[in-house]
Amino acid sequence: MPPMTDLSVLGPVSASGAPTLVDGIQASLREAIAKGALPAGFRLREIPLAAHFGCSTTPVREAIRKLEHEGLVKVYARRGAEVTSVTISEVEHLYETRIVLECYATRKAAERRPTTDQLANARAVLDAQQQHVQNQPDVGSPLDADFHREITALCGNPMIAELVERATRQIEAVQARNGSYVKGGETQAAKAHAAILKAVASGQADRAEALMRKHLEWAGNAVMESLDGTVRS
């Protein structure tokens, strides 16, 4: 029997700032999945969701299809949509995927020698992350993923960015469901991000790629250890 969850865990569409109703529903469901509020195996029934969001089932169906494309939802022919169950062992494969794609994307970003304006978003995220570390060093935040998103976007290949985003969201969802946290992770990540951004900004492609690889390998190992601890405890 699939787990029972009150739909009140879903944030209002109006709070997402999304441009369309479909995007807003998608954002609300995505956030709930990423935070673990909607657990693996949870049935996403169109009629109750439509009633919750105050709309027809059509935008709900479209939002679910988008989430399926992101790898967060699986749609079955007879029983409908369910929140994807990603195993811990699959997280290791997701990190391998990220290493291949993000290291290449980081190299390409450095080779393109982005302008100050093009680097503005990545710098803003890094500044916010460093401030977060100063104020709440032991509290995780979405800023880590935001930084990787901005660096990947600088490579100029939206298909790579989309694949990285999909892998990252699945990893975040598994961590949330298992209640795992990498102690000191935010501090370590902020330091690594600063070095990566500096290398990208100065066009040091070899160094930028190497730094990203080292950072992702560390993060992957740390996440796997934290997940293993939550499963065994």
C-alpha positions as CSV (number, residue, x, y, z in Angstrom):
1,M,0.0,0.0,0.0
2,P,1.4,3.4,-0.9
3,P,2.2,5.8,1.9
4,M,-0.5,8.2,3.0
5,T,0.5,11.9,3.0
6,D,-1.7,15.0,3.6
7,L,-1.6,17.3,0.5
8,S,-1.2,20.2,2.8
9,V,2.5,19.6,2.6
10,L,2.3,21.2,-0.9
11,G,3.1,24.8,-1.1
12,P,0.7,27.2,-2.9
13,V,1.2,27.7,-6.6
14,S,1.2,31.5,-6.0
15,A,4.3,31.2,-3.8
16,S,6.5,29.6,-6.6
17,G,6.7,32.7,-8.8
18,A,6.3,30.4,-11.8
19,P,5.1,32.0,-15.1
20,T,2.3,29.4,-15.7
21,L,-0.1,27.3,-13.6
22,V,1.6,24.1,-14.9
23,D,5.0,25.4,-13.8
24,G,3.7,26.4,-10.5
25,I,2.2,23.0,-9.8
26,Q,5.4,21.4,-11.0
27,A,7.5,23.6,-8.6
28,S,5.2,22.9,-5.7
29,L,5.4,19.1,-6.2
30,R,9.1,19.2,-6.9
31,E,9.9,21.1,-3.7
32,A,7.8,18.6,-1.7
33,I,9.6,15.7,-3.2
34,A,13.0,17.2,-2.8
35,K,12.3,17.9,0.9
36,G,11.0,14.4,1.5
37,A,7.5,15.6,2.3
38,L,6.1,13.4,-0.5
39,P,7.9,10.1,0.1
40,A,9.0,7.5,-2.5
41,G,6.0,5.5,-3.7
42,F,3.5,8.3,-3.0
43,R,0.6,8.2,-5.5
44,L,0.1,11.4,-7.3
45,R,-3.6,11.2,-8.0
46,E,-4.8,13.9,-10.5
47,I,-8.3,14.5,-9.1
48,P,-7.2,15.2,-5.5
49,L,-4.3,17.3,-6.7
50,A,-6.5,19.3,-9.0
51,A,-8.9,19.9,-6.1
52,H,-6.0,21.0,-3.9
53,F,-4.6,23.4,-6.4
54,G,-8.1,24.6,-7.5
55,C,-7.8,23.7,-11.2
56,S,-8.7,21.1,-13.7
57,T,-6.7,17.8,-14.0
58,T,-5.1,19.0,-17.3
59,P,-2.4,21.2,-15.8
60,V,-1.8,18.7,-13.0
61,R,-1.2,16.0,-15.7
62,E,1.2,18.2,-17.6
63,A,3.1,19.0,-14.4
64,I,3.4,15.3,-13.5
65,R,4.7,14.6,-17.0
66,K,7.4,17.3,-16.6
67,L,8.4,15.8,-13.2
68,E,8.6,12.4,-14.9
69,H,11.1,13.9,-17.4
70,E,13.1,15.2,-14.4
71,G,13.3,11.6,-13.0
72,L,11.3,12.5,-9.8
73,V,8.1,10.8,-10.9
74,K,7.3,7.5,-12.6
75,V,4.1,7.1,-14.6
76,Y,2.6,3.6,-14.8
77,A,0.0,2.5,-17.4
78,R,-2.5,1.2,-14.9
79,R,-1.8,2.7,-11.5
80,G,-0.9,6.2,-12.4
81,A,2.0,8.4,-11.2
82,E,4.2,7.7,-8.2
83,V,7.1,9.5,-6.6
84,T,10.3,7.7,-7.9
85,S,12.1,5.4,-5.5
86,V,15.8,6.0,-6.1
87,T,18.0,3.5,-4.2
88,I,21.1,4.6,-2.4
89,S,23.2,2.5,-4.7
90,E,21.8,4.5,-7.6
91,V,23.0,7.7,-6.0
92,E,26.5,6.6,-6.7
93,H,25.7,6.2,-10.4
94,L,24.1,9.7,-10.3
95,Y,27.3,11.2,-8.9
96,E,29.3,9.4,-11.6
97,T,27.0,11.0,-14.2
98,R,27.4,14.4,-12.6
99,I,31.2,14.1,-12.6
100,V,31.3,13.3,-16.3
101,L,29.0,16.1,-17.3
102,E,29.9,18.8,-14.8
103,C,33.6,18.5,-15.2
104,Y,33.2,18.9,-19.0
105,A,30.8,21.8,-18.5
106,T,33.2,23.5,-16.1
107,R,36.1,23.2,-18.6
108,K,33.9,24.6,-21.4
109,A,32.8,27.4,-19.2
110,A,36.4,28.4,-18.5
111,E,37.3,28.1,-22.1
112,R,34.6,30.5,-23.0
113,R,36.1,33.1,-20.7
114,P,32.7,34.4,-19.4
115,T,32.3,38.1,-18.9
116,T,31.7,39.8,-15.6
117,D,28.0,40.1,-16.4
118,Q,27.8,36.4,-17.3
119,L,29.5,35.5,-14.0
120,A,27.2,37.7,-11.9
121,N,24.6,35.0,-11.0
122,A,27.3,32.5,-9.9
123,R,29.1,35.2,-7.8
124,A,25.8,36.1,-6.2
125,V,25.0,32.5,-5.3
126,L,28.6,32.1,-3.9
127,D,28.2,35.3,-1.8
128,A,24.9,34.0,-0.4
129,Q,26.4,30.6,0.4
130,Q,29.4,32.1,2.2
131,Q,27.0,34.3,4.2
132,H,24.9,31.2,5.0
133,V,28.0,29.4,6.2
134,Q,28.9,32.3,8.6
135,N,25.4,32.4,10.0
136,Q,24.4,28.8,10.0
137,P,27.4,26.5,9.4
138,D,25.6,23.4,10.4
139,V,22.4,23.9,8.4
140,G,22.2,22.7,4.8
141,S,20.8,24.9,2.1
142,P,19.8,24.7,-1.6
143,L,22.7,27.1,-2.5
144,D,25.1,24.3,-3.2
145,A,22.9,23.1,-6.0
146,D,22.3,26.6,-7.2
147,F,26.0,27.2,-7.6
148,H,26.4,24.1,-9.7
149,R,23.4,25.1,-11.8
150,E,25.0,28.5,-12.6
151,I,28.4,27.0,-13.4
152,T,26.9,24.4,-15.7
153,A,24.8,27.0,-17.5
154,L,28.0,28.9,-18.3
155,C,29.1,26.1,-20.6
156,G,26.4,27.1,-23.1
157,N,24.9,23.7,-23.5
158,P,21.3,23.5,-22.2
159,M,21.1,19.8,-22.7
160,I,24.0,19.2,-20.4
161,A,22.5,21.6,-17.9
162,E,19.2,19.7,-18.0
163,L,20.8,16.3,-17.4
164,V,22.9,17.6,-14.5
165,E,19.8,19.2,-13.0
166,R,17.9,15.9,-13.2
167,A,20.7,14.0,-11.4
168,T,21.1,16.7,-8.8
169,R,17.4,16.7,-7.9
170,Q,17.2,13.0,-7.5
171,I,20.2,13.0,-5.2
172,E,18.6,15.8,-3.1
173,A,15.4,13.8,-2.8
174,V,17.1,10.7,-1.6
175,Q,19.0,12.7,1.0
176,A,15.8,14.4,2.3
177,R,13.9,11.1,2.5
178,N,16.7,9.5,4.5
179,G,17.3,12.6,6.7
180,S,21.0,12.5,5.9
181,Y,23.3,15.5,6.3
182,V,27.0,15.9,5.6
183,K,28.6,17.5,8.6
184,G,30.7,20.4,7.5
185,G,29.4,20.0,3.9
186,E,28.3,23.6,3.4
187,T,31.7,25.0,4.6
188,Q,33.6,22.6,2.5
189,A,31.4,23.3,-0.6
190,A,31.7,27.1,-0.2
191,K,35.5,26.9,-0.2
192,A,35.6,24.6,-3.2
193,H,33.1,26.8,-5.1
194,A,35.2,29.9,-4.6
195,A,38.2,28.2,-6.1
196,I,36.2,26.8,-9.0
197,L,34.6,30.2,-9.8
198,K,38.0,31.9,-9.7
199,A,39.5,29.3,-12.1
200,V,36.5,29.7,-14.5
201,A,36.7,33.5,-14.4
202,S,40.4,33.5,-15.2
203,G,40.0,31.0,-18.0
204,Q,42.1,28.2,-16.4
205,A,40.2,25.3,-18.0
206,D,42.5,22.5,-16.7
207,R,42.4,23.8,-13.1
208,A,38.7,24.5,-13.2
209,E,38.0,21.0,-14.4
210,A,40.3,19.4,-11.8
211,L,38.8,21.4,-9.0
212,M,35.3,20.4,-10.0
213,R,36.3,16.8,-10.2
214,K,37.9,16.9,-6.7
215,H,34.8,18.6,-5.3
216,L,32.3,16.2,-6.7
217,E,34.3,13.2,-5.8
218,W,34.5,14.5,-2.2
219,A,30.8,15.3,-2.1
220,G,29.8,11.9,-3.6
221,N,31.8,10.0,-1.0
222,A,30.5,12.2,1.8
223,V,26.9,11.8,0.7
224,M,27.2,8.0,0.3
225,E,28.7,7.7,3.8
226,S,25.9,9.8,5.3
227,L,23.3,7.8,3.5
228,D,24.8,4.5,4.6
229,G,24.8,5.7,8.2
230,T,21.1,6.6,8.1
231,V,20.2,3.2,6.6
232,R,22.2,1.2,9.1
233,S,21.1,3.2,12.2
